[in-house]
Amino acid sequence: MHVPYKGVAQALPEMMSGKVQIAFNTIPAFLPHVKSGRLKALVITATLRSPLLPDVPTTPEVGLPGVLGASWHAVVAPAGTPREIVSRLEPDSGGHDSPRPRCGSNFVAQGAAPVGSTPEDLGTFMRQEAGKWARVVQFLRRARRLSAGRVVE
């Protein structure tokens, strides 16, 4: 049964009390409880293992290659920002304003895996993510109509 929560603040106590047997969330949300042994991390929904939980397998490793849902963040600027300004923020450009050198270790400590890319690569990635999640939403809508006894087209 799916039990929607507004956030980890509501879900975590239910997990800790045993009322909910499984939950999906970010690594930082559950990490202290996994490290203390109060919760068990079963799988990472990404293609790479987390350095914070190196013994926890990924979904492709356990035979679920299509179950990928890692969260991500991006540094963006308004459309039309001059290229010379944008290039100062690109991690591989050597630009002194790049957030990666200063923030990289903080990101890793919170379960993130910093990835440097170009604005074009980020745009491609964002379009792929939008397409992937649109398909998930369509599937769930069809499944909901089926479970309600309605005919699906």
Steps between C-alpha positions, in 0.01 A plus 500: 500500500628848413493746789585853383684727740567870461864444589755310698392671825174306481636177350802448726309452827273248326807311379663510842184370671455216250165628370651535153727222376668670203561854378690680228688815593834675475807356669550790747147459632555142615880476532530557877239232564665257258840560663349443847336174386142619559425489125641278227583644158393244241594660170615826338275607209794613285757349265793561738543403864515780753832565673295553815351148478756305296360159600146579384439373144342703220170408336675377182721276716195328652329446165288817482678706233193710421444611859707816507389810681790692646441864588712766336565872514637742243652844489305705245500857375242708315466436126720739309773515765822578313711190427806650669303523827364146469846360422631641829258267681586186302706267721741390229566850367729592786278799561560641846127532571436129456301368797646150466837539677350674804177301519600159368596351835183638659290342226672162541451513878127531436482208258536686172737418218608830340519482121645774285343560162422762243171688470426288192559175690279622784224587252517151349492340845202712607304406186575130562385529863181681397424225247571222749275645770225584250489129410482407870209740554316364195550143622373586848194678360414192291555271799277717717221493241532122478486458876188717508333268248509745211595395150839626386544607138 
